[in-house]
Amino acid sequence: MKIKILLRGALTKYFNGEKERIVEVPDGCTAEEALKLSGIDWTKIDNFGFVAVNGMRVMITEKLKDGDELKAYSKISGG
């Protein structure tokens, strides 16, 4: 199945500055698995924030469906 992965904030560096990619993932794939298949091991990223699927914040273990849009956000810092 195909999904769109969008990276926000500092995470865009993992797609060489690109903000989004269409990727092919196995049926029943989770958000975590989809990120890992696209080269992003969120467990090793200090400023990884959260994920959203189709505009709704979800757990990293959320199962994806064909055509879903997965957004990964970095933590926001500031003063």
C-alpha positions in Angstrom: 0.0 0.0 0.0 1.1 3.6 -0.5 1.1 6.3 2.1 2.5 9.8 2.3 5.0 10.6 5.0 5.4 14.3 5.9 8.2 15.5 8.2 7.9 18.7 10.2 10.4 20.9 12.0 13.9 19.6 12.4 13.0 16.1 11.1 13.1 17.2 7.4 16.9 16.6 7.5 16.1 12.8 7.4 14.6 13.3 4.0 17.5 15.4 2.8 15.5 18.6 3.3 12.4 17.3 1.5 9.2 17.6 3.5 7.3 14.7 2.1 7.6 11.4 0.3 5.2 8.8 -1.0 6.3 5.4 0.2 5.2 1.8 -0.3 4.7 -0.2 2.9 3.2 -3.6 3.7 -0.5 -3.9 4.5 -1.2 -3.5 8.2 2.0 -1.5 8.7 2.2 0.7 11.8 3.3 4.3 11.9 6.5 3.2 13.6 7.2 0.5 11.0 6.5 3.0 8.1 9.0 5.5 9.6 11.7 2.8 10.0 11.1 1.5 6.4 11.7 5.1 5.2 15.0 5.3 7.2 13.8 7.1 10.3 14.3 5.3 13.6 12.4 7.6 15.9 13.7 5.9 19.0 17.2 7.3 18.2 16.0 10.9 17.6 16.3 13.1 20.7 13.9 15.7 19.5 11.2 13.4 18.0 7.8 14.7 19.1 4.8 12.8 17.9 2.9 11.5 14.9 -0.4 12.2 13.3 -2.4 10.2 10.8 -4.8 12.1 8.5 -4.6 15.1 10.8 -5.3 13.3 14.1 -2.5 12.8 16.7 -2.1 9.0 17.3 0.1 6.5 19.0 3.2 5.4 17.1 1.7 1.9 17.0 -1.3 3.1 14.9 -2.0 0.8 12.0 -2.1 2.6 8.6 -4.3 2.1 5.6 -3.7 2.7 1.9 -3.6 6.4 1.1 -3.0 7.6 4.7 -1.0 10.7 5.4 1.5 10.2 8.2 3.0 13.3 9.7 6.0 13.2 12.1 6.7 16.2 14.2 9.8 17.2 16.1 9.6 18.6 19.7 9.2 22.3 19.8 11.5 24.4 21.9 11.8 28.0 22.6 11.6 30.6 25.2 
